[in-house]
Amino acid sequence: MNQPTDDCGEQTGMTAAILMVCGIIPCIGFLFSIAALVFIGMYLVKVWECKGRAEQLAIAGGDPGQWAAGPQPLDPNNPYAS
């Protein structure tokens, strides 16, 4: 829809997942686990904000039928059409 976007928390979520895996390291794993909890919180906030922006764009976009085209007629010349 020609709107600038960010990664909607993709990198933050990946970092949280890596930190959770590192949390199994003996002796220092609890530090990674605490950091993972912080990143999970940041990830959830980013996803929530991205969801809100997507809903606002959908509302501002007008007719929702403009994105979902109905069934298309089959092309008799297309050998892959079933």
Secondary structure, 3 states (H helix, E strand, C coil): CCCCCCCCCHHHHHHHHHHHHHCCCCCCHHHHHHHHHHHHHHHHHHHHHHHHHHHHHHHHCCCHHHCCCCCCCCCCCCCCCC
